[in-house]
Amino acid sequence: MQFELTREFLEKLRIHIDKKEEAAAFDMVNDLHPADIAEIYDELEIEETKFLHDLLDDEKAADVFIELEDDDRERFLDALPSEEIAKQLIDNMDSDDAADIIGDLSEEKQEEVISYIQDLEQAGDIVDLLNYDEDTAGGLMAKELITVNENWTMPTCLKEMRRQAAEVDEVYYVYVVDDNNVLKGTLSLKRMLLASTNASIKSILNKDIISVKTDTKSEEVANIMEKYDLVALPVVDAIGRLVGRITIDDVVDVMREEAERDYQLASGITEDVEHSDSAWLLTRARIPWLFIGLFGGIIGALVIGNYENDLGLYPQMAFFIPLIAAMGGNVGVQSSSIIVQALATNSLGFESLGRKLSKELFVASLNGVILSTVIFAYNFFFSDSFALTITVSTALFSVIIFASLFGTFVPMLLERFKIDPALATGPFITTVNDIMGLFLYLMIGRLFFTIFT
């Protein structure tokens, strides 16, 4: 049954914690999933969290710690001594999770924690992982996996698999390597069951295997695993030696973080921030795009000022300025969002720019005709100025065409120059389309009012 954290549950737990009733507090959380306990941690004060954390066995405490949000984890790490972090948490984690935890610490505390790790092999694995960029396959991978040599026979293989399995929580694949640890393939359970007792691993291994190198970008890793429906992906070094594996849970985290980053960029936030961050950090993350919006507003005001005499002669044109600006911004964001999504999944390349622009032109024309017809009908029946009627309809159609093409072209151009295309959505597209929308509207208005009046 799914756990739901309620106010009553939290109040009851706090009472047990305040009274130091260890048995009662333990009974309330012991059977919960680590993710549910992490949710409880988020609602408790740091001293309450430490009290509850000390009641859990080391393995479960480590699982809970992995489930914590970044800010809660940082808060908790600051409150724990280095020795406790090493012996209670790190010793009970896979190498990739342990490296992520230690990587968030200061250099001084990193050294302290590593010095307290009793398993020297694990400490070495963590140090190796810390040397990789966190946005690469090397930074995502774990060292725990099962490997067998291609020259082994079945009895030797089974014996070694049993020994190695004790160190691996989830066995997704059995990897086959040669004497130099170069990855040769995988071993399936079905082939092992059907193989003769004296068969060599080389004769039954599956050579059709997908792998990535340690410097492969995390986004590319996520795309590969999604494309081929993989639950685990082996990682090799520059000469093909097996060094680790990436599991689907790590990739889900990458996808979520990338989606959050793109959403923030599209919203005009330049840094990865949380609601709990300081006011200064939140301000610093928002202010750059707000300055761009302010600058765009000034340019828009200058455009309007350039047509001040026209607006003085035909003041009814001012009524539709908000409509033109809003439609341009909305259409541009729609187009750019679709393109950014396609680029993020590698389903669209710069070489298909012409085809995509043609398709977007058709869609924009169709939308433009429909919306322009609606606004034409409205003005035809409710306005006594035919010049205004034809001006608003023509300008709206022109703005929709421009905004759609601009919203399609810019993200693809940024992708071409290795710039995050998510920058092209949100405030940037909206600001440019506002300015161009005003310019087109007022220019068309000057032309048509001159002709029809």
C-alpha positions as CSV (number, residue, x, y, z in Angstrom):
1,M,0.0,0.0,0.0
2,Q,1.3,3.4,-0.9
3,F,2.3,5.6,2.0
4,E,0.8,9.0,2.4
5,L,2.5,11.5,4.8
6,T,-0.2,13.2,6.9
7,R,-0.1,15.9,9.5
8,E,-1.4,13.4,12.1
9,F,1.4,10.9,11.3
10,L,4.0,13.7,11.5
11,E,2.7,15.1,14.8
12,K,2.6,11.6,16.4
13,L,6.2,10.9,15.2
14,R,7.4,14.2,16.6
15,I,5.9,13.4,20.0
16,H,7.8,10.2,20.1
17,I,11.0,12.0,19.1
18,D,10.6,14.7,21.6
19,K,10.1,12.2,24.4
20,K,13.0,10.1,23.1
21,E,10.8,7.1,22.7
22,E,13.1,5.2,20.3
23,A,11.1,2.0,20.1
24,A,7.8,3.8,19.2
25,A,9.5,6.1,16.6
26,F,11.3,3.1,15.1
27,D,8.1,1.1,14.7
28,M,6.5,4.0,12.9
29,V,9.1,4.2,10.1
30,N,10.8,0.8,10.0
31,D,8.5,-0.8,7.5
32,L,8.4,2.2,5.2
33,H,10.2,2.5,1.9
34,P,13.4,4.6,2.0
35,A,11.8,7.2,-0.3
36,D,8.9,7.6,2.2
37,I,11.3,8.0,5.1
38,A,13.2,10.6,3.0
39,E,9.9,12.5,2.6
40,I,9.6,12.5,6.4
41,Y,13.1,13.8,6.8
42,D,12.2,16.8,4.7
43,E,9.5,17.8,7.2
44,L,11.7,17.4,10.3
45,E,14.2,19.7,12.0
46,I,17.8,18.6,11.7
47,E,18.0,17.3,15.2
48,E,14.8,15.3,14.8
49,T,16.2,13.9,11.6
50,K,19.4,12.8,13.2
51,F,17.5,11.1,16.0
52,L,15.4,9.1,13.6
53,H,18.3,8.4,11.3
54,D,20.3,6.8,14.2
55,L,17.4,4.3,14.8
56,L,17.7,2.8,11.3
57,D,20.2,0.0,10.4
58,D,23.1,1.2,8.4
59,E,21.9,-0.3,5.1
60,K,18.5,1.3,5.3
61,A,19.9,4.6,6.5
62,A,22.1,4.7,3.4
63,D,19.2,3.9,1.1
64,V,17.2,6.8,2.7
65,F,20.1,9.2,2.3
66,I,20.2,8.4,-1.4
67,E,16.5,9.3,-1.8
68,L,16.9,12.8,-0.2
69,E,16.6,15.9,-2.3
70,D,19.9,17.8,-2.8
71,D,19.2,20.6,-0.3
72,D,18.1,18.1,2.4
73,R,21.2,16.0,1.7
74,E,23.5,19.0,2.0
75,R,21.8,20.1,5.2
76,F,22.2,16.6,6.7
77,L,25.9,16.2,5.6
78,D,26.8,19.4,7.3
79,A,25.4,18.0,10.6
80,L,27.2,14.6,10.4
81,P,30.9,14.0,11.3
82,S,33.2,12.6,8.6
83,E,33.6,9.2,10.3
84,E,29.8,8.6,10.5
85,I,29.4,9.6,6.9
86,A,32.0,7.0,5.9
87,K,31.1,4.1,8.1
88,Q,27.3,4.4,8.3
89,L,26.5,5.7,4.8
90,I,29.4,5.3,2.3
91,D,30.2,1.7,3.3
92,N,26.6,0.7,2.5
93,M,26.3,2.5,-0.9
94,D,27.2,1.6,-4.5
95,S,30.3,3.3,-5.7
96,D,28.4,5.8,-8.0
97,D,26.0,6.9,-5.2
98,A,29.0,7.2,-2.8
99,A,30.9,9.3,-5.3
100,D,28.0,11.6,-5.7
101,I,27.7,12.1,-2.0
102,I,31.4,12.7,-1.4
103,G,31.6,15.0,-4.5
104,D,29.2,17.4,-2.7
105,L,31.6,17.8,0.2
106,S,34.4,20.3,0.5
107,E,37.9,19.0,-0.5
108,E,39.0,18.9,3.1
109,K,36.0,16.9,4.2
110,Q,36.3,14.6,1.1
111,E,39.7,13.6,2.3
112,E,38.5,13.0,5.8
113,V,35.6,10.8,4.7
114,I,37.7,8.7,2.3
115,S,40.3,8.2,5.0
116,Y,37.6,6.6,7.2
117,I,36.4,4.1,4.5
118,Q,37.5,0.7,5.7
119,D,37.2,-1.1,2.3
120,L,40.3,0.1,0.4
121,E,38.9,-1.3,-2.9
122,Q,35.7,0.7,-2.5
123,A,37.7,3.8,-1.6
124,G,39.8,3.4,-4.7
125,D,36.7,3.0,-6.9
126,I,35.2,6.2,-5.4
127,V,38.4,8.2,-6.0
128,D,38.4,6.9,-9.6
129,L,34.8,8.1,-10.1
130,L,35.5,11.5,-8.6
131,N,38.1,12.1,-11.4
132,Y,35.4,12.0,-14.0
133,D,33.2,14.9,-15.0
134,E,29.8,14.5,-13.4
135,D,28.1,15.1,-16.8
136,T,29.8,12.2,-18.5
137,A,29.3,8.4,-18.5
138,G,32.3,8.1,-16.2
139,G,30.6,10.4,-13.7
140,L,27.3,8.3,-13.9
141,M,28.7,4.8,-13.8
142,A,29.1,2.4,-10.9
143,K,32.0,0.0,-10.5
144,E,29.8,-2.9,-9.2
145,L,29.1,-5.4,-11.9
146,I,29.6,-9.1,-12.7
147,T,32.3,-10.0,-15.2
148,V,33.5,-13.4,-16.5
149,N,36.4,-14.3,-18.8
150,E,35.6,-15.6,-22.3
151,N,38.1,-18.5,-21.8
152,W,36.4,-19.9,-18.7
153,T,34.2,-23.0,-18.7
154,M,30.7,-23.1,-17.3
155,P,31.7,-24.4,-13.8
156,T,34.3,-21.7,-13.3
157,C,31.9,-19.1,-14.6
158,L,29.2,-20.1,-12.2
159,K,31.6,-20.1,-9.2
160,E,32.9,-16.6,-10.0
161,M,29.4,-15.3,-10.6
162,R,28.3,-16.4,-7.2
163,R,31.3,-14.8,-5.6
164,Q,30.8,-11.5,-7.4
165,A,27.0,-11.3,-6.9
166,A,27.5,-10.7,-3.2
167,E,28.8,-7.2,-4.0
168,V,26.1,-6.3,-6.6
169,D,22.5,-5.3,-5.6
170,E,20.9,-5.7,-9.0
171,V,22.2,-8.1,-11.6
172,Y,21.1,-6.8,-15.0
173,Y,23.8,-8.3,-17.3
174,V,26.8,-10.6,-17.0
175,Y,29.6,-9.0,-19.0
176,V,32.2,-11.1,-20.8
177,V,35.8,-9.8,-21.1
178,D,39.1,-11.1,-22.4
179,D,42.4,-11.5,-20.5
180,N,43.0,-7.7,-20.9
181,N,39.6,-6.8,-19.5
182,V,38.4,-5.7,-23.0
183,L,34.6,-6.0,-23.3
184,K,33.6,-8.8,-25.6
185,G,29.9,-9.2,-25.0
186,T,27.2,-10.4,-22.5
187,L,26.1,-13.7,-21.2
188,S,22.4,-14.5,-21.1
189,L,20.8,-16.8,-18.5
190,K,19.0,-18.8,-21.3
191,R,22.3,-19.7,-23.1
192,M,23.9,-20.7,-19.8
193,L,21.1,-23.1,-19.0
194,L,21.2,-24.6,-22.5
195,A,24.9,-24.9,-22.8
196,S,26.8,-28.1,-22.0
197,T,28.8,-28.3,-18.8
198,N,32.2,-28.1,-20.5
199,A,31.2,-25.3,-22.9
200,S,33.5,-22.2,-23.0
201,I,32.0,-18.8,-22.4
202,K,33.4,-17.7,-25.7
203,S,31.2,-20.1,-27.6
204,I,27.9,-18.9,-26.0
205,L,28.4,-15.1,-25.4
206,N,26.3,-12.5,-27.1
207,K,28.6,-10.2,-29.1
208,D,25.9,-7.8,-30.1
209,I,26.4,-5.2,-27.4
210,I,26.0,-1.5,-27.0
211,S,28.5,0.4,-24.9
212,V,29.7,4.0,-24.3
213,K,33.0,5.5,-23.4
214,T,33.8,7.3,-20.1
215,D,33.8,10.7,-21.8
216,T,30.4,10.3,-23.5
217,K,28.0,13.1,-22.4
218,S,25.3,12.1,-20.0
219,E,22.6,13.4,-22.3
220,E,23.8,11.1,-25.1
221,V,23.9,8.2,-22.6
222,A,20.2,8.9,-21.7
223,N,19.3,9.0,-25.4
224,I,21.0,5.7,-26.1
225,M,19.4,3.9,-23.2
226,E,16.0,5.3,-24.2
227,K,16.4,4.5,-27.9
228,Y,17.4,0.9,-27.3
229,D,15.3,0.2,-24.2
230,L,18.3,-0.7,-22.0
231,V,18.1,-1.1,-18.3
232,A,21.9,-1.1,-18.0
233,L,24.7,0.2,-20.2
234,P,28.4,-0.9,-20.0
235,V,31.1,1.8,-19.9
236,V,34.5,1.3,-21.5
237,D,37.7,3.3,-21.6
238,A,39.5,4.5,-24.7
239,I,40.8,1.1,-25.6
240,G,37.6,-0.8,-24.9
241,R,38.3,-2.1,-21.4
242,L,35.3,-2.5,-19.2
243,V,35.3,0.0,-16.3
244,G,31.7,0.2,-15.1
245,R,28.0,0.2,-15.9
246,I,25.2,2.8,-15.9
247,T,21.8,1.7,-14.7
248,I,18.4,3.0,-15.6
249,D,17.8,4.8,-12.3
250,D,20.9,6.9,-12.9
251,V,19.6,7.9,-16.3
252,V,16.1,8.8,-15.0
253,D,17.9,11.3,-12.7
254,V,19.7,12.7,-15.7
255,M,16.5,13.1,-17.7
256,R,14.8,14.7,-14.8
257,E,17.6,17.2,-14.2
258,E,17.9,18.0,-17.9
259,A,14.1,18.6,-18.0
260,E,14.3,20.9,-15.0
261,R,17.2,22.8,-16.5
262,D,15.5,23.3,-19.8
263,Y,12.3,24.4,-18.0
264,Q,14.2,26.9,-16.0
265,L,16.0,28.3,-19.1
266,A,12.7,28.5,-20.9
267,S,11.3,30.4,-18.0
268,G,14.2,32.9,-17.9
269,I,16.2,31.4,-15.0
270,T,19.9,31.1,-15.8
271,E,21.0,28.9,-12.8
272,D,19.8,25.6,-11.3
273,V,17.9,26.9,-8.2
274,E,15.4,25.6,-5.8
275,H,12.6,27.4,-3.9
276,S,14.6,27.0,-0.7
277,D,17.7,28.8,-2.0
278,S,18.6,32.2,-0.7
279,A,17.0,35.4,-2.0
280,W,20.3,36.5,-3.4
281,L,20.8,33.3,-5.4
282,L,17.2,33.4,-6.7
283,T,17.7,37.1,-7.7
284,R,21.0,36.3,-9.5
285,A,19.4,33.5,-11.4
286,R,16.4,35.6,-12.6
287,I,17.9,39.1,-13.2
288,P,19.8,38.5,-16.5
289,W,16.7,37.6,-18.5
290,L,14.7,40.3,-16.8
291,F,17.3,42.8,-18.0
292,I,16.9,41.4,-21.5
293,G,13.1,41.9,-21.2
294,L,13.6,45.4,-19.9
295,F,15.9,46.2,-22.9
296,G,13.3,44.7,-25.2
297,G,10.6,46.8,-23.7
298,I,12.7,49.9,-24.3
299,I,13.2,49.0,-27.9
300,G,9.4,48.3,-28.2
301,A,8.7,51.7,-26.7
302,L,11.1,53.3,-29.3
303,V,9.2,51.5,-32.1
304,I,5.9,52.8,-30.9
305,G,7.5,56.3,-30.5
306,N,8.6,56.2,-34.1
307,Y,4.9,55.8,-35.1
308,E,3.6,58.3,-32.6
309,N,2.1,60.5,-35.3
310,D,0.3,57.6,-36.9
311,L,-1.2,56.6,-33.5
312,G,-2.2,60.2,-33.0
313,L,-4.1,60.2,-36.3
314,Y,-5.5,56.7,-35.8
315,P,-5.7,56.1,-32.0
316,Q,-7.9,53.0,-32.5
317,M,-4.8,51.1,-33.6
318,A,-3.6,51.3,-30.0
319,F,-6.4,49.0,-28.9
320,F,-4.9,46.0,-30.7
321,I,-1.2,46.5,-29.7
322,P,-1.5,44.0,-26.7
323,L,-3.2,41.4,-29.0
324,I,-0.5,41.6,-31.6
325,A,2.4,41.4,-29.1
326,A,0.8,38.5,-27.2
327,M,0.0,36.4,-30.2
328,G,3.6,36.8,-31.6
329,G,5.1,35.7,-28.3
330,N,2.7,32.8,-27.8
331,V,3.2,31.5,-31.4
332,G,7.0,31.8,-31.1
333,V,7.2,29.9,-27.8
334,Q,5.0,27.1,-29.2
335,S,7.3,26.7,-32.2
336,S,10.5,26.9,-30.3
337,S,9.3,24.5,-27.6
338,I,8.5,21.7,-30.2
339,I,11.9,22.2,-31.8
340,V,13.8,22.2,-28.5
341,Q,12.0,19.0,-27.5
342,A,13.0,17.3,-30.8
343,L,16.6,18.4,-30.5
344,A,16.8,17.1,-26.9
345,T,15.9,13.6,-28.1
346,N,18.2,13.8,-31.2
347,S,15.2,13.3,-33.5
348,L,16.0,16.5,-35.5
349,G,19.2,17.7,-37.0
350,F,20.3,21.0,-38.6
351,E,20.4,19.2,-42.0
352,S,16.6,19.0,-41.8
353,L,16.2,22.7,-41.3
354,G,14.7,23.4,-44.7
355,R,12.1,20.6,-44.4
356,K,11.2,21.7,-40.9
357,L,10.9,25.4,-41.9
358,S,8.6,24.4,-44.8
359,K,6.4,22.4,-42.5
360,E,6.3,25.2,-39.9
361,L,5.4,27.7,-42.7
362,F,2.4,25.6,-43.7
363,V,1.3,25.2,-40.1
364,A,1.8,28.9,-39.4
365,S,-0.1,29.8,-42.6
366,L,-3.0,27.6,-41.6
367,N,-3.1,29.1,-38.1
368,G,-2.7,32.6,-39.4
369,V,-5.6,32.2,-41.8
370,I,-7.9,30.9,-39.1
371,L,-7.0,33.5,-36.5
372,S,-6.9,36.4,-39.0
373,T,-10.3,35.4,-40.3
374,V,-11.7,35.5,-36.7
375,I,-10.3,38.9,-36.0
376,F,-11.4,40.2,-39.4
377,A,-15.0,39.1,-38.7
378,Y,-14.9,40.8,-35.3
379,N,-13.7,44.1,-36.6
380,F,-15.9,44.0,-39.6
381,F,-19.0,43.8,-37.4
382,F,-17.9,45.9,-34.4
383,S,-15.6,48.5,-36.0
384,D,-16.5,51.3,-38.3
385,S,-13.1,51.5,-39.8
386,F,-12.3,49.2,-42.7
387,A,-8.7,50.3,-42.6
388,L,-8.4,49.1,-39.0
389,T,-10.1,45.8,-39.9
390,I,-7.7,45.0,-42.8
391,T,-4.7,46.3,-40.8
392,V,-5.2,44.1,-37.8
393,S,-6.0,41.0,-39.8
394,T,-3.0,41.4,-42.1
395,A,-0.6,42.3,-39.3
396,L,-1.8,39.3,-37.2
397,F,-1.2,36.9,-40.1
398,S,2.3,38.4,-40.8
399,V,3.3,38.2,-37.1
400,I,2.2,34.6,-36.8
401,I,4.3,33.6,-39.9
402,F,7.4,35.5,-38.6
403,A,7.1,34.2,-35.0
404,S,6.7,30.6,-36.2
405,L,9.7,30.7,-38.5
406,F,11.8,32.6,-36.0
407,G,10.9,30.2,-33.2
408,T,11.9,27.2,-35.4
409,F,15.1,28.6,-36.8
410,V,16.7,30.1,-33.7
411,P,16.8,26.8,-31.6
412,M,18.3,24.9,-34.5
413,L,20.9,27.6,-35.1
414,L,21.9,27.5,-31.4
415,E,22.2,23.7,-31.5
416,R,24.4,24.0,-34.6
417,F,26.8,26.2,-32.6
418,K,26.7,23.8,-29.5
419,I,24.6,26.3,-27.5
420,D,21.7,24.9,-25.4
421,P,18.7,25.5,-27.6
422,A,16.5,25.9,-24.5
423,L,17.9,29.4,-24.3
424,A,15.8,30.2,-27.4
425,T,12.5,29.6,-25.6
426,G,10.7,31.8,-23.1
427,P,11.8,35.4,-22.6
428,F,14.2,35.6,-25.6
429,I,11.6,34.5,-28.2
430,T,8.8,36.5,-26.5
431,T,10.9,39.7,-26.4
432,V,12.0,39.5,-30.0
433,N,8.6,38.6,-31.3
434,D,7.0,41.5,-29.3
435,I,9.4,44.0,-30.9
436,M,8.9,42.6,-34.4
437,G,5.1,42.2,-33.9
438,L,4.9,45.9,-33.0
439,F,7.0,46.9,-35.9
440,L,5.0,44.9,-38.4
441,Y,1.7,46.0,-37.0
442,L,2.5,49.7,-37.0
443,M,4.2,49.6,-40.4
444,I,1.3,47.8,-42.0
445,G,-1.1,50.2,-40.2
446,R,0.7,53.2,-41.7
447,L,0.4,51.7,-45.2
448,F,-3.2,50.6,-45.1
449,F,-4.5,53.7,-43.3
450,T,-2.8,55.8,-46.0
451,I,-4.5,53.7,-48.8
452,F,-8.0,53.4,-47.3
453,T,-8.5,56.9,-45.8
